[in-house]
Amino acid sequence: MWRLYRHLIFGGVVIVACCYIVMEFTQIRFGASRAEQLLCVDAEISSVLLLSGIQKDLPDSQFSWTSQSSKPFSIAALSSLIAEKKWLKLPNNSYQIAFGKTNQPVLIGHANQDRPLFKIESLLAQFLLANDISYSDKVTLLKSMSCLSMKEISSKVSSPLTAVALVSGAYSEYGFVWKDKDTSNTVYLSVVHDDNVSLTLIVVIVVGVGIAIMLMLIWRELISLDFKRKTFESITRQIARGRSGLPKGIPDSSGTLKELAYSFDSMSSHIQRLLKVQREMINAISHELRTPIARLRFGLEVMKDEVDDNVAKTIEALEGDVEELNTLVDEVLTYGKLEAGSLALNFKEISISQLVGDILQHNHLLLQHLSVEVNIDETDLVLADEHHLSRALQNLILNASKYAAGKIVITFSHDEERWQLDIEDDGPGIAFEDRDKVFIPFQRLDNSRTRASGGYGLGLAIVQRIAFWHGGAVLIDASESGGAKFSLIWSRNQHQNSLS
C-alpha cells in the first residue's frame, strides 16, 4: 500500500512539475515567436519607408539599417523585395534581415532582442499617412507584407490611424484601424501570429501523459500484488495439503509475504508434528492392546471348560466384548495407515459383480432380514485395489443394513472418466447439515444412527480414505425410497499403481 501511495504522490509531483516546465517553456517560445513577428513587421514597414524614399532615417525602428542604393524603388520592385527578404538569427541571439539578392542586398538591418519596446504604430503612421504614395499602392505593399494581415471592417473611426485591442475569449490581439482620406473603406491591420498549439491543449496532454504513466505504475504494482497473492494462496494450499518447507524464490521485495508464509509453514510443521505424535501414540496403544486382548481371549476360552452353564453365558458375553475391542483396534490401525498414507495399494482389474457378490455372501447372516437388489452387469470390470475396495464396499453395505427398514439397492454405473457404485437404503436417511459429519472419525449423530446401532464411527472415515487413495470421493444424497444414498466414486484415469 505504501508503494501505491508513493506512486500517487510521486506521480502528482511529477505532473505538477511537468506542467510548470511546459507552461514556462511554451510561454518563452510564444514570447520569442511574438517578438520575431513584431521584428518582421518592423522590418517590412521600415524597408518600405527607406527604399521608397519617404524617410532617410528611422529612429523608431528596432533595426540599424545599411542601404546599398540611393535611388527610390518602384512599388512593384518594393513588393518583390519584401516577398524575397532573408532572415538570419545570429549566435548572439541578434537578428539580421536582408532585402535583395543574396550576393548584392540593397538593404541590410541588424536588431538585438535587448530592446523590448516596439514602436509599430509610429512606423505605420509614417507609412500609411504619407502623401507620396497613393492608397492603392499602399494596399499593394500591405498585401505583400507576410507579417502583417489586412482585412476590411465596417467600423467608424475618428482618426486616420487608431490603435485597438481585439478580445476573443481568453485571448487578446492588438491591431490598428486605418481610414485613408482617399477612400471610404476602413481597414483593420494586425500582426500575423504563427498557428501555435493551444497552451490549454499542451497542459491537457502533459497531464494526460502524467496520469497515464502514474496509472501504469499503479497497475504494475497491482499486478505484482496479485501475483504475490496467487503465490501465497498456492503456498497456503500446499501447506494445507501437508507440504513441509517453503519453495525457493518467493516474490516479495518487502519481506511481508515471506514472513507470513514462514509463519504459516512453522504453524503447519508444528501441527504436523502434533498429528504425527498423536498417530504414533494411537498406533502404539493399539498395537500394545493386541497382547492383553489375546490373553483375555485365551483366558476366557480356558475358563469356559471349567465353569457351569450359567457362568459360561457370562464368559461368552465377555468374549463378545473382547472381540468388539479387537475389532476397534483393527479399525483404528487401518484408519491410521490410510490417514498416514503408509499402505501399498496394488491396482488390478477385478469384477465388480463378483466382488459385491462375495461381500453379500460373507455377510448373509447380517443381511438375511433385508431385500438386497443388485443392479450390476456381470461383465463390468474395474481397476482398483481389491482388498481395500472390498473393505470400503463392505463398510457401506453393512452401514446401510443397520438403518434400512427392509431394502437395500446396489447400483453400478460408469463413464469415460469414472466408476460409481451407489448403495441406497430405505431407512430414516441423513439430514443435509449432518452429511459431512458422518466422515469424521468417532463422530456420532443425534438421531437413529447412534451407538445403539453398533459401530465405532470409523467405518465411513475408512471408506472416505480408501476413496481418496483411489482418486475419488464418497458422496451422500437422499435415496428415492426415503433413506440415505452413498455413492463411492473413483477415477479410471488418475489411478496409481502404488501409493505409499
N, C-alpha and C positions, 0 to 999 in steps of 0.2 A: 504494500500500500504506500509506503514511503517513496518507493521509486515512482509510482504513479503520480503522487503529489509533486515529486521533484520534477518530473517531466512537464506537469502542468505549469508549475512556477517558472521553470526554465523556458518553456515554450512561450509563455506570456511575456517574459522579459525580452526574449529574442524578437518576438513580433513587434513590441513597442520600439525596441532599438532599431529594427529594420525599417519600420515606418518613419521614424525620425530621420534616419540616414537618407532614405529615399526621398522624403519630402525636402530635406535640405539640399540634396544633390539636384533634385528636379527644379527647385526654386532658383538655385545658382545657374542651372542650364537655361531656365526660362529668362532669367535676368540677362545672361550673356547674349541669348538669342535676340531679346528686345533691343539691347544696346547695339548689336550688329545691324538690326533693321533700321534703327534711327541713324546710325552712321551711314547706311546705304542711302536713306532719304536725303541726309545732309550732303552726301557726295553728288547725288544726281542733280539736286537743285543748284548746288554750288557750281557744278560743271556747266550747267545752262547759263548761269549768270556770268561766269568768266569767259566761256567760249563764244557767247553771243555778243560780248562787249558791253553788256548792261553795267557790270561792275568790274573794276580793276583789282579790288582788294576786298576780302571778306573776313573781317574780324570776328563775325558771329559764327563762322564755321569751325567745326572741330578739327578740320584738316589744315595742314600747312601746304599750300599749293605751289607748284612749279609748272609754269606754262612754257611750252616749246614753240608756240605760234603767237604772233601778234595780230593776225587778221581774224576778224569775226567769222564764224561759220554760219552756213545757212541752216534753216530749220530741218531740212531733210538730213543734212550732214550731222547735226546735233542728235537727231533721233537715232541715227546709225551708231554714233559714238557711244551714246548711253546704253544702247542694246548690247554693245560689244565690250563693255567695261570688264576689267580683270581685277579680281580681289586677291590679296595675299596677306596671310596672317604671319607675322614675323615671330621668331623665338622669344622675344621680349614682350609678347602679348600686345604689340602695336600692330597697326594695320596699314597697308599700302594699297592704293587703288590707282589704276592707270586707264586712261581713255585713249584709244587709237591702236595702232599696230603694236605688236609686241616689241619689235626692234626699234620702232620710232613712235613712242607715245607722244601725243600732243599736250596731255595734261596729266600730272602725277600729284597725288596727295598722300600725306602721311598723317596718321592720327594715333594718339595714345588713349588708353582706357582710364587714365587717371583724371580725366576731365568729365565728371558725371553730368554737367549741365548742357543740355541740348537746346539750341535756340532755333527750332524748326519754324516757329511762327514768324520770326523776323526774316528768315530766308525766304519763306513762302510769300510774305508781303512784298519783299523786294522783287520777286519774280512775277507774281500774279498782278500786282498793281503797277507794273512797268508799262509805260506808254509806247515803248519802242517795238513791242510785239503785239500782234493782233490776237483777238480772242480765239480764233480758230487755230492759230499757231500755238498758242498756249495749251489748248486742248490736245493738239497733236503731240506736243512734248510731254504732257502729263501721261498720255496713254503709252508713251514709250518707256516711262519710268516703271521698272519692275517692283520697286519697293514702296510705291505709293498707289493706292487704289482710288478710283474716282467713280462716283455714281450721282445721278441727278435725283434731287429730292424736291418735294413740294413744301417748302418752309419759307416763311417770311423772315427776313433779316434786316437789321437796322444799319449794318455797316458792310462794306465790301468783303471783309475777311474777319470771321468770328471764330474763336476757339470754343469748342463744345465738348461735352462728355456724353458718351452713349452707354447707358446702363442696360445690361441684358442678364437678368438673373443674378448669379453670383459673380459675373464677370463685368468688367467695365472697359471702355475703349475711348481714347482721346483722339479727336479729329478737328477738322476745320470746315466751316461753311463759307463758300466763296460765291459772291454775286457780282459778276462783271457788269460794268455800266453799258456795255455794248450788246447785252442780251438779257432776256427775261428769265433765263434758266438759272436755277440755284443748284450748286454742285457741292456734294459732301466729299471731302478728302480725308483719308486716314492711312495710317501706316499699315502695310501688309505684314501680317504675322504668319510664321510657319504654322502648319497644321500639327501642332504638338499634341501628344497624347494627353488626355484629361488627367489632371492631378488626382481627382477622385478615383478614376479608374486604376491608376497606378497604386494608390493606397489600398484599394479593394483587392487588387491582385496580390500585393505583398501580404496583406492579412490572410487572404485565402491560402497562399502557399505556406505561410507560417502555421496556420491551423491544420493544413493537410500534413505537414511534417510532424506536428505535435500528435495528431491522431495516429499517424503511422508508428511513432514511438510508443504511444499508449497501446495500440493494437499489438505491436511486437511484444510488449510486456505482458499483455493479457494472454497472448498465445503461449508465452513462456510459462505463465502461471497455470494455464490449462494443461500444458504438457506435464508440469510438475504434479498437478492434481491427479492426472491419469496415472503417472508413475507411482505416486503414493497409494492410489487405490489398488494398483497392481501388487504393490509390496504388501499392503494390508491383506489382500486376498490370499497371497502366497503364505503369509504368516498364519492366516485363519485356516489354511489347509494343512498347517503343521510344519512348514518350512522353517528351519532354524538358520540364522545368519542372513545378512543383507547382501544383495547384489552389489557389485562394484560400479562406480561411476554414477552415483545418484546425482541428477542435475539439480543443484541447489547452491547458488552462489552465496546466499546469506547464511546458510547453515541451519536454518529453522526446520526445513523439511528433513534434513539428515538427523537432527536432534530428535524430532518427533518419531521418525522411523526407527531410530535406535531405541527409543523408549518403548515403542510397540514390540520391537524384537526382543528386548530384555524381558518385557512382561510375558511375551509368548514363550520364551525359553523357560521362564520361571513356572508358568502354567504347565508346560510340557514335563518339566522335572517333577512337579507335584503329581500330575497324572501318571507318570511312569512309576513313581514311588507307590501310588495307590494301586496300580495294576499289579505291580510286583508283589505288594503285600497281599492283595486278594488272591493272586495265583499261588503264593506261598502258603497262605492259610488253607486254600482249597486242597493243595497237594498234601499238606500235613493232616488234613481231616480224613484223607483216604485211609490212613493206617488205623486210627481209632474206629472208623466206621467198619472196616474189615474185621477188627477184633470183636466189635459188638455183634456183627452178623454171625461170626463163628461161635461166640459165646451163647447167643440165643439158640443156635442150632443144637448145641450140646445140651442146653437146659431143656429143650423140648422132649428129649428122650428120658429125662429124669423126673418129670413132674406129671401131675394128673391132668385130666382133660380141661378142667376149669382154668388152671394156670396156663395151659397150652394156648388157649384162646387169647389170653393176655399177651403171651410171647409173640403170637402171630401178629397182633396189633402193633407190638413194638417193632417187629420185623418190617411191617409196612412203613412205620415212621423212619426206620433206618434206611429203607430203600428210597423213600422220598428225599431224605437228606443226601443220599448218594446221587440221586438224580439232579438235585440242586447243585451239588459240587460239579457234576459233569457239565451242566449248562453254564455255570459261572466260568469254568475253564474254557469251554467252547467260545463263549462270547468274548472272553479276554483275548483269545488268539485271533478271533476275527477283528476285534477292535484294534489290536496292535498290528494286524496285517502280517502275522508270522506263519500263516498257513500256506502251504504249497498247493495250489489248485491245478488239477490235471483235466484239461478240457478235451472232450471227445464226443463223437456222435452217439446219441442214445435215443431210444424210442420213448417218447413222452407217454404214449399209451401204456406201454409195459411198465414204466416207472410208476405211474399213478395206480395201475392195477396191483402191483406189488405192495404199495402202501396200503391200499384198501384191504387187501387180503391179510396183511400182517396185523391190521388193527380192526379186524371184522368184529371182534367182541365189543369194542367201543362204539362201533357204528351199526350194530345189528338192529337197534331200535329206530333207525332212520332210513329214509329212502334216498339213495345216492344216485343221481343222474349224471352220467359221464358223456360229454359231447367231444370226443377226440377221435380223429381218424387214425387207424392203426398204422398207416404209412407215414405219419408225421414224425420227422426226426429233428432233434435239436442239438446244438453244440453247447455243452456245459460240463461242469464237474459233477459227476453222477452222485457221489456221496453227499456233497453239500446241497445240491439241488433237491435230492431226496429228503434231506433233513428239513429244508425250508418248506417243501410241499407238505410233508407230514405235519409240521407245526401249524400250517394254515388249515389243513383238513381237520386236525384234532381241535384246533381253536373253534372252527365252525361247528363241530359236533357238540361242543359244550353248550352252545347257545341256540342251536337250531331246534325248532319246535317239532319238525317231522321230516324235513327235506334239505338235502344239500345238492347243489348243482355245480359241476366242474366242467368248464368250457375252455378249449384251447383255440387260439387264433394266431395268425402271423401275417406279416407283410414283408417287404423287401428289406426293412431295417431292423425289425424286432420280432421277438416271440412274446406271447402273452398268455397267461393262464389265469382264468377268473374262477374264484371259489365263492359261492353265494350260499347264504343260509336264510331261513325264514324266521329267525329269532327277533329279539327286540331291536336290533340294529345299534348303531353308534351315533350319538349326536354330532353334528358338524363341528362344533367347537372342541370336541374331545378326540377328534380323529388323529391329531398329531401326538396326543399324549400316550396312545397305546404303544408307540415305539420306544418310549423312554424306559430304560431298564428299571424293573421293580415298581413301575407306576401302576396304580390301581385306580379304576374309575368308580365313581359313586353311583353306580346303577347295578343292573343284574350281573355285569361282568366283574364280580368281586371274588374275594378269597374262597367263597363257598363253592365256586365252580372249579377250584383247583388251579394249579399252576403257580408260577413264581414271578410273573411279569417279565420274563426273559425270552419267551418263545418268539414273540413278534420282533423284539430287538435283534435276535439272531437272524430272523428272516430278512430284516432290513439290511444287515451287514452282508449276508450272503448275496443279496440282490446287488448291493453296491460293488462287490468284488466281481460280479458278473457283468458290470457295466450297465446296470439297470436300477430299478426302484420298485417300491411297493406302494400302491395307491389304494385308497379306501373310498368307496362310494356306497350309495344306497341300492339295495337289491330290489328287483321288481316284485319279489314276494314280501317285501317289507323289512327284511333283515339287513345284514351287512354284506358288502361285496368287496373282497380283497383281490386286487389284480397284481400278480407278480409279473413284471416286465423286465426282460433283459435283452441286450443288444446282440444282433447277429453279425455286426460289422466291427465292433470295437472290443471283442474279447481278447484275452491274453492267454498264451499257453501256460504261463506260470506267473504267479503273483506271490510275493514274499515280503 
